[in-house]
Amino acid sequence: QVQLVESGGGLVQPGGSLRLSCAASVSINNFNDMGWYRQAPGKERELVARITYGGTENYADSVKGRWNISRDNARNTVYLQMNSLKPEDTAVYYCRVLTHFGATYWGQGTQVTVSS
């Protein structure tokens, strides 16, 4: 089993920045794919950023150029650097990983609220 713990969410003003962390209970080298999803009130869950085992990064168009996903293998942690935050970024953000064996694991989520 894999446990994922998100942290770093909170309240921030528009234009501000946050860095979300997703700490895994196992080496992130066990994962084919690591990503961040978000779900805003009344909206479907959507992918915002992902990084593969090989380092390929993908971003939703709405966050491209503003945010960056990265990893720290030594700390078993995946990060999401969120810059130039907008009110429409307000959502619960979830970490998701896919193992080499095809299993998917989710964190419990962390709230990000962007408001003046």
C-alpha positions as CSV (number, residue, x, y, z in Angstrom):
1,Q,0.0,0.0,0.0
2,V,1.1,3.6,-0.7
3,Q,0.2,6.5,1.5
4,L,0.3,10.1,0.1
5,V,0.1,13.1,2.4
6,E,-0.4,16.6,0.9
7,S,0.5,19.8,2.6
8,G,1.1,23.5,1.7
9,G,-2.4,24.6,1.0
10,G,-4.0,27.7,2.5
11,L,-5.4,31.1,1.9
12,V,-3.4,33.4,-0.5
13,Q,-4.2,36.6,-2.3
14,P,-4.5,36.8,-6.1
15,G,-1.1,37.0,-7.7
16,G,0.5,35.2,-4.8
17,S,2.3,31.8,-4.7
18,L,2.0,28.5,-2.8
19,R,4.0,25.3,-3.0
20,L,2.1,22.1,-2.4
21,S,4.0,19.0,-1.3
22,C,3.0,15.4,-1.7
23,A,5.0,13.0,0.6
24,A,4.8,9.4,-0.3
25,S,5.4,6.4,2.0
26,V,7.6,4.7,-0.6
27,S,10.2,5.8,-3.0
28,I,8.7,7.8,-5.8
29,N,10.8,5.7,-8.2
30,N,8.0,3.2,-7.7
31,F,5.7,5.4,-9.7
32,N,5.2,5.6,-13.4
33,D,3.3,8.9,-13.1
34,M,2.8,11.5,-10.4
35,G,0.3,14.2,-10.7
36,W,-1.8,16.9,-9.1
37,Y,-5.6,17.2,-9.6
38,R,-8.0,19.7,-8.3
39,Q,-11.7,19.9,-7.7
40,A,-13.5,23.2,-7.3
41,P,-17.0,23.4,-5.8
42,G,-19.5,22.2,-8.3
43,K,-16.8,21.2,-10.8
44,E,-15.4,17.9,-11.9
45,R,-12.0,16.8,-10.8
46,E,-9.3,17.9,-13.3
47,L,-5.7,17.2,-13.9
48,V,-3.5,20.3,-13.5
49,A,0.0,18.9,-13.7
50,R,1.8,15.6,-14.0
51,I,5.4,14.2,-14.2
52,T,6.4,10.8,-15.5
53,Y,9.1,8.5,-14.3
54,G,11.2,9.7,-17.1
55,G,10.7,13.4,-16.2
56,T,8.2,14.4,-18.9
57,E,5.9,17.1,-17.6
58,N,2.4,18.0,-18.7
59,Y,0.1,20.9,-17.6
60,A,-3.4,21.9,-18.0
61,D,-3.7,24.9,-20.4
62,S,-5.1,27.0,-17.5
63,V,-1.9,26.7,-15.4
64,K,0.7,26.3,-18.1
65,G,3.4,28.9,-17.7
66,R,2.4,29.7,-14.1
67,W,3.0,26.4,-12.3
68,N,5.7,23.8,-12.1
69,I,5.7,20.2,-10.9
70,S,8.9,18.8,-9.6
71,R,10.2,15.9,-7.5
72,D,12.7,15.2,-4.8
73,N,13.6,11.5,-4.9
74,A,15.6,11.7,-1.7
75,R,12.5,13.0,0.2
76,N,9.9,10.8,-1.6
77,T,8.1,14.0,-2.4
78,V,6.4,15.6,-5.4
79,Y,5.9,19.4,-5.4
80,L,3.6,21.8,-7.2
81,Q,4.9,25.3,-7.3
82,M,1.9,27.5,-7.9
83,N,2.6,31.1,-9.0
84,S,0.4,34.0,-10.1
85,L,-2.5,32.4,-8.4
86,K,-6.0,33.4,-9.5
87,P,-9.4,33.2,-7.7
88,E,-10.4,30.5,-10.2
89,D,-7.6,28.3,-8.9
90,T,-9.5,27.9,-5.6
91,A,-10.1,24.2,-5.1
92,V,-9.1,21.1,-3.2
93,Y,-5.9,19.8,-4.6
94,Y,-5.1,16.1,-4.7
95,C,-1.9,14.2,-5.2
96,R,-2.2,11.1,-7.4
97,V,0.4,8.5,-8.3
98,L,0.4,5.5,-10.7
99,T,2.7,2.6,-9.8
100,H,4.6,0.5,-12.2
101,F,2.1,-2.3,-11.6
102,G,-0.9,-0.1,-12.6
103,A,-2.2,0.8,-9.2
104,T,-3.5,4.3,-8.5
105,Y,-3.3,6.0,-5.1
106,W,-4.7,9.3,-4.0
107,G,-4.0,11.7,-1.2
108,Q,-6.7,13.2,0.9
109,G,-6.4,16.6,-0.5
110,T,-5.4,20.1,0.6
111,Q,-7.5,23.2,0.3
112,V,-6.2,26.2,-1.7
113,T,-8.2,29.4,-1.5
114,V,-7.3,32.4,-3.6
115,S,-9.1,35.5,-2.5
116,S,-8.4,39.2,-1.6
